[in-house]
Amino acid sequence: MHPATACGPVLTSVAEPAPPRAREIFSHRPFRLFWGVRLSAVAGIQILSISVAWHIYDLTGSAFLLGLTGLVQFLPSLLLILVTGSVSDRYSRRTILALCVLAEAGCAAALLLLTLFATDPVWPIFVVMTVMGIARAFFGPSSQSLLPNLMPKRLLAGAIGLNSSANQLATICGPVAGGLLYGISPNVAYGTAMLAFGFGVMFALLIPRPAERSHAVEPPSWERLFAGFRYVWNNQILLGAISLDLFAVLLGGAVALMPVYARDILDIGPWGLGLLRAAPAIGALLMVAWLTTFPITRRSGPIMFMSVGVFGAATVVFGFSATPWLSVLALMFVGASDMVSVYVRQTLVQLATPDEVRGRVSAVNMLFIGASNELGEFRAGSFAAVMGAVPAVVFGGFATIGIAGIWWRLFPALREANRLDGSDMPIPEPVPATSAS
């Protein structure tokens, strides 16, 4: 709330500035380079992930080992949560970004060498994927924290939406390209991934050095390491937004059961499975285009809750559907509604977080996102083993709608969040790293 003036109410009104367009955001060279890093890095990760999955299955025929590849990439984010965000706040985020993508390029090169020498044991692949997980653990907080340093606050919400478009575009094209390239040769797939990461390193090094951060660099301490968790816990907007996404995806995620739907329910085969996997990303990319043209400027909190409700409802439709076109359409709505939630949540997280703790808060956010995806797949698979695939998906969709209703009551600050430019958002002072609270 703005302080009252001594001159009484102001009778004249000032027109609000028009929301930024994509052309205006892309006119900033630092953003174009940052967008290129995201596109290249995520495309490389997608090509690598699909290729590694095929590679391991060719060697072992074990579905358990396929699941283990995801686990070894997630565990570093969990084990290094107290380190990754602190490093992002203490050192150059641009340099960390470049080093992370360089490490990912090294992983692609190592996998290429493994295929050239035709080694049968799979444990070297898991070692490489663990290194990949470590690089991704540092990549997430540094990339999320760097973007606000590159863009004016007025353009930040639109920049976050366009930045997500790079992720969605790579998520659509990467798996398809990875499958086709691996079909030609594993060497071609790993070589292409290495090339994509190489472009990412080049773009990262070309990003102009951001302005120096004004806050003093604090010495390492346990209090500093836990500052991200403490700040999220003390900020109702952040805690509500992050935990809402965690439980919504944890309960409503159905990615793990898509092969069951493709083969046993929809009878559409491997090509149809690829279409099901791409459908949420297609919906998300279409929503990015909409949000870039018509950005959310008011009632951001209620819109976020509504999008989570639509996410749950679309999941229920997908769960019941036995018609391929309806299933694809439902998954597109799943992706589109999730994109709205991501757009609002990421903007709120960035605007409600002071720069001096943004890296650690982003690390907490990335951990919650990773946990919701990985544990969501485990939840779906476990429930399906007990009650069947359709009841597991439908239950998850209805549970997500219920979570949106419960969080609406529990987090009034998030419910009342309005503008996404930060002009009327209550931003508390950061908890000092030396406090005992």
Steps between C-alpha positions, in 0.01 A plus 500: 500500500634843407532760779230763516589844370437826676336649196189286504385259231645532155224564248700457184582152373813387328475248222674175573789417271423244233625152580829413327488305176728222389683728256585744778630222725706338224648841415716456812816321388566345844158335491551365147825338609345368823209356298753333270673341798170356625397370157838340429547350847149356531511362145829331581356355822192367320705338223734351759219371721318321219826356365618378842163335563517309170868420560444353847194305388694360204774381736288367788129479412433618857221748571636544854830630365308741276339648809835510676637743238247760613575437867876548466438833328259617772702398807773765449235774517384358832843437649648833385197718578688693772794564267362576153295805595772640724756470221261680265464788748872521574663468156438613143178342378602543138825311561318222687255470210783463246686245714184291548429480127868424437476211747191372316693515173770293669240243601380473140861456389553225761191313379622533143831342600320218683303414187809521278680249720180289530524433875239253624479594874243771569655636819718754310181643352355551847822673609467739205132565574584572864746767384223628273271522804761702691532745210122535476479555878717811464350603164146546633559758778758694301278529190189595696693758703687648203197600294380775743855645490477532121152650456322816625228415752232622257600233247570218745160327488500492120862385496416209732221393265724518193777322688254217565428487128863398440454217747172386344631522144800287593273258690287451187783465249773345715345156568391460136846602375669275756299197389565563132871567554544192718327298228775612261777435752563556872817684399297745293259562789772561760702710256197719426433546872864601551464754218183644657676541835792664318267767361364548852849565639568752223175688567567503876847650455358770271246620759615845617617508858201608716524803725678432826266392776477765768480275805810399687628146460459319829745235620379140473309372804222257587265793548580624150450155350155464660397856410311384188281257696445755775404776259251277317346387830455860620348624172142387451499583129809290428403214730148486356611518134779244527308251716188530280705395198667222698177331607314567173765326287567236767134395495401588144804384302421225251815489285616165640177332390497629142652175362213308664246727332676487162517120490212364708230769501534712185681236288707759313848345525841666540427787260187581699703491820728764354195712418368462855838605643514803269139614555555679838801687359298602192224635723756682715666656195165623367427649843839677498404661170169612654664634817759688298226672301257540791709501821339451839490843660230461767368237743808281463426303818144394408616421145768269638244313713264474203778360280577229757130410504496473120815285521317258727183497288695437178681214675164345590386525135822334385456228761150408379565545128520199269513717186845605372407850380324580828798372699741718302271802541470442874878478533536825307273662759714342773809664351330835433358531852831393653672770294270765650587374847872499419480851352331644808702299751839576350420872475376512859807312620736739323320820602443396862865402553784746565801446277727406790303179567355441154743220415423306818126553462525386135684189617212421739254561217693272264518227765121514547445486123733202465342324797149552365592356159697200622277415796192568286608228258564265792157585647326432170681171445440378856131586492462339158654178631233489773187640336571514126617777268166673442401530870855616584487785247142600580568499874803722443298750299226532761763522776665790317170688486460438874852632570419822312193547724691430821789731407247775414399499866848447648689772309298825482812699403539290184125514439510880511813544285406741225751663265802319357720810467573506871343844552247390761660179626590487869868406505633442850853575601729197462582312816859590585736211446648554843172484686411206714141484392 
